Amino acid sequence: MLHEHNDHSLRRLLLQRLLWPLIPILLLGAIFSYGLAQHAAVNAFDSGLLDDARDLARQIQWRNNSFVFELPIAAADMLAINNEDRVVYSISTGDGQPIAGDKSLLTLVSLRPKNEYELYDIQLSGKLYRTVVLRQTLGGTELFVVVAQTVKGRQYLLREIFFSMLLLGGTLVIASIAVVVSGVRSGLKPVEILRNEIARRSTSDLQPLSETFVPIELRPIVHGINELLAKLAASFAGYRRFIADAAHQLRTPLAALGSQLEVNIAQPPANVAALLQQLLATTQRTSHLANQLLSLARLEHTDGSTIDSRPVDVLDLIQDVASDFVLRAARNNVELEFEIERLSVPGSALLLRELLSNLLDNAVRYAPANTVITVSLKRRNKEIELIVADTGPGASATDLLKLGMPFFQLASSVPGGCGLGLAIVREIAKIHLGEVIFESDTQSRGFIARVKLPLNS
């Protein structure tokens, strides 16, 4: 079963991909919120400061050829201390004549032409002040009203706005995390259902998985699993057939051997040497069959990527293997001829030796007397072509299609064969990414086994 704490958990991967980006988004949101809060606080603070300046300007009057500024004491006290901020002001004419307020602010009267007012920060007595300079005209005379206020209130307003926005953003982030976690959990539900369906199955249940309610993204995976299950079912069916055929093939010589022993134990023969020779032949046939069965079973479970592939000199291999069959061929009045050139292929020397041995064994065993077996090795583009051909009776087109199937033998086969040699040849060629083609030469009535293997690059 899959475990959620696995380092390769899909749920963990999705959550990491979705939640980690929220951290920089949250940081950027905080920076953006701080900027918005600062902008809002400054605007609100400046708006109040400008209102104060305009209120002061409304208190200026022209009397008896002079400017009079009257500010009630209560209003002056409220202006002096505004929400723990200190406020100072100055009123003067355009030529610098003071009318009221703090004369030290007269040096700050600086306003670009045509501007009604300007706002900026100043340092006064070692403290930061926000200042507004307002231009007014009264009785044809230009007046300047300057109001400066410390920024404690502005900082307080900035914090209030920022933390309010941060609280709202944090709430949205937490809600987003909850939605993402819940969405990933519900989105992976089909995967968990598929996992549970596979986990509940027994090792013998190879029925395809249902694709009816599977999301589109998972259908290729389910389709691939179903293809694998179909291949496994076909493979297991082949194994069962192979085991049944192997049991049948082994049962016959073993039963014959047992019968021979029972008969001769009940009535010992006069010629013990002949009996032993007969028992030896039966034992050799059974041993040969068992070895062939084991070789085929081993090859069917071998993948080309698992063998030790090294360059194999096929010429040396043919010369080495052929030496084991020269005397056998001579005893059967069969001649061996060779047309080979030095070529190499990547692969297992042991398996290629077995391939060639089975081809020569099959040729020598079934070739009629006074015929020729030709072994040729040639290059064809990027492949080598190993051909073992005889001038025997050949095989029909129907039989050629069945050659290479386990336990299949021609009707003209001589006794002692088991029908596994060419099946082993086919499996070894497949392991080496090659192929085997069986042909009959219609002119010479010969049988041809053609093996194609990729050249060593």
C-alpha positions as CSV (number, residue, x, y, z in Angstrom):
1,M,0.0,0.0,0.0
2,L,1.0,3.6,-0.5
3,H,1.7,5.7,2.5
4,E,1.1,9.5,2.8
5,H,4.3,10.0,4.6
6,N,6.3,8.7,1.6
7,D,8.8,11.2,0.3
8,H,7.2,10.8,-3.1
9,S,3.7,11.4,-1.9
10,L,1.6,13.1,-4.6
11,R,-0.5,14.8,-2.0
12,R,2.6,16.3,-0.4
13,L,4.0,17.3,-3.8
14,L,0.7,19.1,-4.7
15,L,0.5,20.9,-1.3
16,Q,4.1,22.0,-1.6
17,R,3.6,23.3,-5.1
18,L,0.4,25.1,-4.1
19,L,1.2,26.4,-0.6
20,W,4.9,27.4,-0.9
21,P,4.0,30.2,-3.5
22,L,1.6,31.6,-0.9
23,I,4.6,32.7,1.3
24,P,6.1,35.2,-1.3
25,I,2.5,36.2,-2.2
26,L,1.8,37.0,1.5
27,L,5.1,39.0,1.8
28,L,4.3,40.9,-1.4
29,G,0.8,41.5,-0.1
30,A,2.1,42.8,3.2
31,I,4.5,45.2,1.4
32,F,1.7,46.3,-0.9
33,S,-0.7,46.7,2.1
34,Y,1.9,48.8,3.9
35,G,2.2,51.0,0.9
36,L,-1.5,51.4,0.6
37,A,-1.8,52.1,4.4
38,Q,0.9,54.7,4.3
39,H,-0.7,56.4,1.3
40,A,-4.1,56.4,3.0
41,A,-2.7,57.6,6.3
42,V,-0.7,60.4,4.6
43,N,-3.7,61.5,2.6
44,A,-6.0,61.5,5.6
45,F,-3.4,63.4,7.7
46,D,-2.7,65.9,4.9
47,S,-6.4,66.5,4.4
48,G,-6.8,67.3,8.1
49,L,-3.8,69.5,8.1
50,L,-5.0,71.4,5.1
51,D,-8.4,71.8,6.7
52,D,-6.7,73.3,9.8
53,A,-4.8,75.8,7.6
54,R,-8.0,76.9,5.8
55,D,-9.8,77.3,9.2
56,L,-7.0,79.5,10.3
57,A,-7.2,81.5,7.1
58,R,-10.9,82.2,7.7
59,Q,-10.0,83.8,11.0
60,I,-8.0,86.6,9.4
61,Q,-9.8,89.9,8.9
62,W,-8.9,93.3,7.5
63,R,-9.7,96.1,9.9
64,N,-8.5,99.7,10.0
65,N,-5.9,99.2,7.3
66,S,-4.4,96.2,9.1
67,F,-4.8,92.4,9.3
68,V,-6.4,91.1,12.5
69,F,-6.3,87.5,13.5
70,E,-8.6,86.4,16.2
71,L,-8.6,82.8,17.4
72,P,-10.7,81.7,20.4
73,I,-8.6,80.3,23.4
74,A,-10.4,76.9,23.3
75,A,-9.7,76.6,19.6
76,A,-6.1,77.6,20.2
77,D,-5.7,75.0,22.9
78,M,-7.2,72.3,20.7
79,L,-5.0,73.3,17.9
80,A,-1.9,73.2,20.0
81,I,-2.4,69.7,21.2
82,N,-4.2,67.5,18.5
83,N,-4.4,63.8,19.4
84,E,-1.0,63.9,21.3
85,D,0.5,65.8,18.3
86,R,2.0,69.2,18.7
87,V,0.7,71.8,16.2
88,V,2.4,75.1,15.4
89,Y,1.3,77.7,12.9
90,S,2.4,80.9,11.4
91,I,0.5,83.6,9.4
92,S,2.4,86.2,7.4
93,T,2.1,88.5,4.4
94,G,3.7,87.8,1.1
95,D,6.6,90.1,1.9
96,G,7.4,88.3,5.2
97,Q,5.6,90.5,7.7
98,P,4.3,88.3,10.6
99,I,0.6,88.5,11.5
100,A,0.2,85.6,14.1
101,G,1.7,82.4,15.2
102,D,5.3,81.0,15.6
103,K,7.7,83.4,13.9
104,S,10.3,80.6,13.4
105,L,8.0,79.1,10.7
106,L,8.4,82.3,8.6
107,T,11.6,80.8,7.1
108,L,9.5,77.9,5.8
109,V,7.3,80.0,3.6
110,S,8.2,78.6,0.2
111,L,5.5,78.0,-2.4
112,R,5.9,77.7,-6.1
113,P,3.9,80.2,-8.1
114,K,0.3,79.4,-9.0
115,N,0.2,76.7,-6.4
116,E,-2.6,77.2,-3.8
117,Y,-0.8,75.0,-1.2
118,E,2.1,72.6,-0.8
119,L,2.8,69.8,1.7
120,Y,6.2,68.5,2.9
121,D,8.1,67.1,5.9
122,I,10.4,69.3,7.9
123,Q,12.7,69.0,11.0
124,L,11.9,71.4,13.8
125,S,13.6,71.3,17.2
126,G,14.8,67.8,16.4
127,K,11.4,66.4,15.6
128,L,9.7,65.5,12.4
129,Y,6.8,67.7,11.4
130,R,4.3,67.5,8.5
131,T,3.8,71.0,7.1
132,V,1.3,72.7,4.8
133,V,1.8,76.1,3.3
134,L,-1.4,77.7,2.1
135,R,-1.6,80.8,-0.1
136,Q,-4.6,83.2,0.5
137,T,-5.5,86.6,-0.9
138,L,-7.3,89.1,1.3
139,G,-7.9,92.8,0.5
140,G,-5.6,92.5,-2.5
141,T,-2.7,91.3,-0.3
142,E,-1.1,87.8,-0.5
143,L,-1.0,85.9,2.7
144,F,0.7,82.7,3.7
145,V,-0.7,80.3,6.3
146,V,1.8,77.7,7.6
147,V,0.6,74.8,9.8
148,A,3.1,72.1,11.1
149,Q,2.1,69.1,13.1
150,T,4.2,66.2,14.6
151,V,3.5,62.8,13.0
152,K,2.5,60.6,15.9
153,G,-1.1,60.6,14.8
154,R,-0.1,59.8,11.3
155,Q,2.0,56.8,12.5
156,Y,-0.8,55.6,14.7
157,L,-3.3,55.8,11.7
158,L,-0.7,54.0,9.5
159,R,-0.5,51.2,12.0
160,E,-4.2,50.9,12.4
161,I,-4.8,50.8,8.6
162,F,-1.9,48.4,8.0
163,F,-2.8,45.9,10.7
164,S,-6.4,45.9,9.6
165,M,-5.4,45.1,6.0
166,L,-2.9,42.6,7.3
167,L,-5.5,40.9,9.4
168,L,-7.8,40.7,6.4
169,G,-5.0,39.4,4.2
170,G,-4.0,36.8,6.8
171,T,-7.6,35.6,7.1
172,L,-7.8,35.3,3.3
173,V,-4.5,33.3,3.2
174,I,-5.7,31.0,6.0
175,A,-9.0,30.5,4.1
176,S,-7.0,29.9,0.9
177,I,-4.8,27.3,2.6
178,A,-7.9,25.5,3.9
179,V,-9.5,25.6,0.5
180,V,-6.3,24.2,-1.2
181,V,-5.9,21.4,1.4
182,S,-9.5,20.5,1.0
183,G,-9.3,20.7,-2.7
184,V,-6.2,18.5,-3.0
185,R,-7.8,15.9,-0.6
186,S,-11.0,15.8,-2.7
187,G,-9.1,16.0,-6.0
188,L,-7.0,13.0,-5.1
189,K,-10.0,11.0,-4.0
190,P,-10.1,9.1,-7.4
191,V,-6.5,8.2,-6.9
192,E,-7.2,6.8,-3.5
193,I,-10.2,4.9,-4.8
194,L,-8.0,3.4,-7.6
195,R,-5.3,2.6,-5.1
196,N,-7.7,0.8,-2.8
197,E,-9.2,-1.1,-5.7
198,I,-5.8,-2.4,-6.7
199,A,-4.8,-3.1,-3.1
200,R,-8.0,-5.2,-2.5
201,R,-7.3,-7.4,-5.5
202,S,-5.8,-10.9,-5.0
203,T,-2.8,-11.9,-7.0
204,S,-4.9,-14.1,-9.3
205,D,-7.4,-11.3,-10.2
206,L,-6.1,-9.9,-13.5
207,Q,-9.4,-8.5,-14.7
208,P,-9.1,-5.0,-16.2
209,L,-9.9,-2.0,-14.0
210,S,-13.0,0.0,-14.8
211,E,-12.4,3.3,-16.7
212,T,-16.0,4.5,-16.5
213,F,-15.7,7.0,-13.6
214,V,-12.0,7.6,-13.8
215,P,-11.0,11.3,-14.5
216,I,-9.5,12.1,-17.9
217,E,-6.0,12.7,-16.4
218,L,-5.9,9.2,-14.8
219,R,-7.3,7.3,-17.8
220,P,-3.9,6.9,-19.5
221,I,-2.6,5.4,-16.2
222,V,-5.6,3.0,-15.9
223,H,-5.3,2.1,-19.5
224,G,-1.6,1.3,-19.1
225,I,-2.4,-0.8,-16.0
226,N,-5.1,-2.7,-17.9
227,E,-2.6,-3.3,-20.8
228,L,-0.1,-4.7,-18.2
229,L,-2.8,-6.9,-16.7
230,A,-3.7,-8.2,-20.1
231,K,0.0,-9.0,-20.8
232,L,0.3,-10.7,-17.4
233,A,-2.8,-12.7,-18.0
234,A,-1.5,-13.8,-21.4
235,S,1.9,-14.5,-19.9
236,F,0.4,-16.6,-17.0
237,A,-1.7,-18.5,-19.5
238,G,1.4,-19.2,-21.5
239,Y,3.2,-20.4,-18.3
240,R,0.3,-22.7,-17.5
241,R,0.3,-24.2,-20.9
242,F,4.1,-24.5,-20.8
243,I,4.0,-26.3,-17.4
244,A,1.2,-28.6,-18.6
245,D,3.1,-29.4,-21.8
246,A,6.4,-29.9,-19.8
247,A,4.6,-32.2,-17.4
248,H,3.2,-34.2,-20.3
249,Q,6.6,-34.4,-22.1
250,L,8.4,-35.5,-18.9
251,R,5.8,-37.9,-17.9
252,T,6.1,-40.0,-21.0
253,P,9.9,-40.9,-20.8
254,L,9.7,-41.3,-17.0
255,A,6.8,-43.6,-17.4
256,A,8.6,-45.6,-20.0
257,L,11.7,-45.8,-17.8
258,G,9.6,-47.0,-14.9
259,S,7.9,-49.6,-17.0
260,Q,11.2,-50.9,-18.3
261,L,12.5,-51.3,-14.8
262,E,9.4,-53.0,-13.6
263,V,9.4,-55.5,-16.4
264,N,13.0,-56.3,-16.1
265,I,12.9,-56.6,-12.3
266,A,10.0,-59.1,-12.7
267,Q,11.9,-61.0,-15.4
268,P,15.6,-60.2,-15.5
269,P,16.9,-60.3,-19.1
270,A,19.8,-62.5,-20.2
271,N,21.5,-59.5,-22.0
272,V,22.1,-57.0,-19.2
273,A,24.3,-54.9,-21.4
274,A,21.5,-54.3,-23.9
275,L,19.1,-53.4,-21.1
276,L,21.5,-50.9,-19.6
277,Q,22.1,-49.4,-23.1
278,Q,18.4,-49.0,-23.5
279,L,18.0,-47.5,-20.1
280,L,20.9,-45.1,-20.8
281,A,19.3,-43.9,-24.0
282,T,16.0,-43.3,-22.2
283,T,17.8,-41.5,-19.4
284,Q,19.7,-39.3,-21.8
285,R,16.6,-38.3,-23.7
286,T,14.9,-37.4,-20.4
287,S,17.9,-35.4,-19.3
288,H,18.1,-33.6,-22.6
289,L,14.4,-32.8,-22.4
290,A,14.8,-31.5,-18.8
291,N,17.8,-29.3,-19.8
292,Q,15.9,-27.9,-22.7
293,L,12.8,-27.1,-20.5
294,L,15.0,-25.4,-18.0
295,S,16.8,-23.4,-20.7
296,L,13.5,-22.2,-22.2
297,A,12.0,-21.3,-18.9
298,R,15.1,-19.4,-17.9
299,L,15.2,-17.5,-21.3
300,E,11.5,-16.6,-21.1
301,H,12.2,-14.8,-17.8
302,T,15.4,-13.0,-19.1
303,D,15.3,-9.4,-20.3
304,G,17.9,-8.1,-22.7
305,S,18.8,-5.2,-20.3
306,T,19.8,-7.8,-17.6
307,I,22.4,-9.7,-19.6
308,D,26.1,-8.9,-19.6
309,S,26.4,-7.4,-23.1
310,R,29.9,-7.4,-24.5
311,P,31.3,-7.5,-28.1
312,V,31.2,-11.2,-29.1
313,D,33.3,-12.3,-32.1
314,V,30.8,-14.5,-33.9
315,L,33.5,-16.1,-36.2
316,D,35.4,-17.4,-33.2
317,L,32.1,-18.6,-31.6
318,I,31.1,-20.5,-34.8
319,Q,34.5,-22.2,-35.1
320,D,34.4,-23.2,-31.4
321,V,30.9,-24.6,-31.5
322,A,31.2,-26.3,-34.9
323,S,34.1,-28.4,-33.6
324,D,31.6,-30.2,-31.4
325,F,29.4,-31.2,-34.3
326,V,31.9,-32.1,-37.0
327,L,32.2,-35.8,-35.8
328,R,28.4,-36.1,-35.3
329,A,27.8,-34.8,-38.8
330,A,30.4,-37.2,-40.2
331,R,28.8,-40.2,-38.4
332,N,25.5,-39.2,-40.1
333,N,27.2,-38.9,-43.5
334,V,26.4,-35.1,-43.4
335,E,28.9,-32.5,-44.6
336,L,29.4,-29.2,-42.9
337,E,30.4,-26.2,-45.0
338,F,31.2,-22.6,-43.7
339,E,31.0,-19.2,-45.4
340,I,31.9,-16.8,-42.6
341,E,33.6,-13.5,-42.1
342,R,34.8,-11.9,-38.9
343,L,32.0,-9.9,-37.3
344,S,31.0,-9.1,-33.8
345,V,27.7,-8.4,-32.0
346,P,26.9,-7.1,-28.5
347,G,25.5,-9.8,-26.3
348,S,26.1,-12.8,-24.1
349,A,28.6,-15.2,-25.5
350,L,27.1,-18.0,-23.4
351,L,23.6,-17.4,-24.9
352,L,24.8,-17.0,-28.4
353,R,26.7,-20.3,-28.1
354,E,23.5,-21.9,-27.0
355,L,21.7,-20.4,-30.0
356,L,24.2,-21.7,-32.5
357,S,24.4,-25.1,-30.7
358,N,20.7,-25.6,-31.0
359,L,20.7,-24.6,-34.7
360,L,23.5,-27.0,-35.5
361,D,22.0,-29.8,-33.3
362,N,18.7,-29.4,-35.1
363,A,20.4,-29.4,-38.5
364,V,22.6,-32.4,-37.8
365,R,19.8,-34.3,-36.2
366,Y,17.2,-33.9,-38.9
367,A,19.3,-33.5,-42.1
368,P,19.2,-36.7,-44.3
369,A,22.4,-38.6,-45.1
370,N,24.5,-37.5,-48.0
371,T,23.4,-33.9,-47.7
372,V,25.2,-30.6,-46.9
373,I,24.7,-28.2,-44.1
374,T,25.9,-24.7,-44.8
375,V,26.7,-22.2,-42.1
376,S,27.2,-18.6,-43.4
377,L,27.8,-15.4,-41.6
378,K,27.4,-12.1,-43.5
379,R,26.9,-8.4,-42.9
380,R,23.6,-6.8,-44.1
381,N,23.7,-3.0,-43.5
382,K,23.6,-2.6,-39.7
383,E,22.9,-6.3,-39.0
384,I,24.7,-9.6,-39.2
385,E,22.9,-12.5,-40.8
386,L,23.7,-16.0,-39.5
387,I,22.2,-18.7,-41.8
388,V,22.2,-22.4,-41.1
389,A,20.8,-24.2,-44.2
390,D,20.6,-27.8,-45.2
391,T,19.5,-29.6,-48.4
392,G,17.0,-31.8,-46.7
393,P,13.2,-32.1,-47.4
394,G,12.4,-28.7,-45.9
395,A,9.0,-27.9,-44.4
396,S,5.6,-26.9,-45.6
397,A,4.4,-23.3,-45.4
398,T,2.0,-24.2,-42.6
399,D,4.7,-25.9,-40.6
400,L,7.1,-23.0,-41.0
401,L,4.6,-20.7,-39.2
402,K,4.6,-23.1,-36.2
403,L,8.3,-23.7,-36.0
404,G,9.8,-22.1,-32.9
405,M,6.7,-22.8,-30.8
406,P,7.5,-25.0,-27.7
407,F,7.1,-28.8,-28.3
408,F,6.2,-28.4,-32.0
409,Q,7.8,-31.1,-34.2
410,L,7.5,-31.8,-37.8
411,A,5.8,-35.0,-38.8
412,S,9.1,-36.1,-40.4
413,S,11.1,-35.5,-37.2
414,V,13.4,-38.3,-36.1
415,P,12.8,-39.9,-32.6
416,G,14.6,-38.4,-29.7
417,G,13.8,-34.7,-30.2
418,C,11.6,-32.7,-27.9
419,G,10.6,-29.7,-30.0
420,L,12.3,-27.0,-27.9
421,G,15.5,-26.3,-29.7
422,L,14.1,-23.7,-32.2
423,A,12.0,-22.2,-29.4
424,I,15.2,-21.6,-27.5
425,V,16.8,-20.1,-30.6
426,R,13.9,-17.7,-31.0
427,E,14.0,-16.5,-27.3
428,I,17.8,-15.9,-27.4
429,A,17.4,-13.9,-30.6
430,K,14.7,-11.8,-29.0
431,I,16.8,-11.1,-26.0
432,H,19.5,-9.8,-28.3
433,L,17.0,-7.5,-30.1
434,G,17.1,-9.8,-33.2
435,E,14.8,-12.1,-35.0
436,V,14.7,-15.6,-36.5
437,I,13.1,-16.5,-39.8
438,F,12.5,-20.0,-40.9
439,E,12.3,-20.7,-44.6
440,S,12.3,-23.6,-47.1
441,D,14.3,-23.4,-50.3
442,T,11.8,-24.6,-53.0
443,Q,14.6,-25.3,-55.5
444,S,16.9,-27.5,-53.3
445,R,14.1,-28.6,-50.9
446,G,16.3,-27.4,-48.1
447,F,15.5,-25.9,-44.7
448,I,16.9,-22.5,-43.8
449,A,17.1,-20.9,-40.3
450,R,18.0,-17.2,-40.7
451,V,19.1,-15.3,-37.6
452,K,19.4,-11.4,-37.7
453,L,21.2,-9.6,-35.0
454,P,22.3,-5.9,-34.6
455,L,26.0,-5.3,-35.2
456,N,28.3,-4.0,-32.5
457,S,28.3,-0.2,-32.8
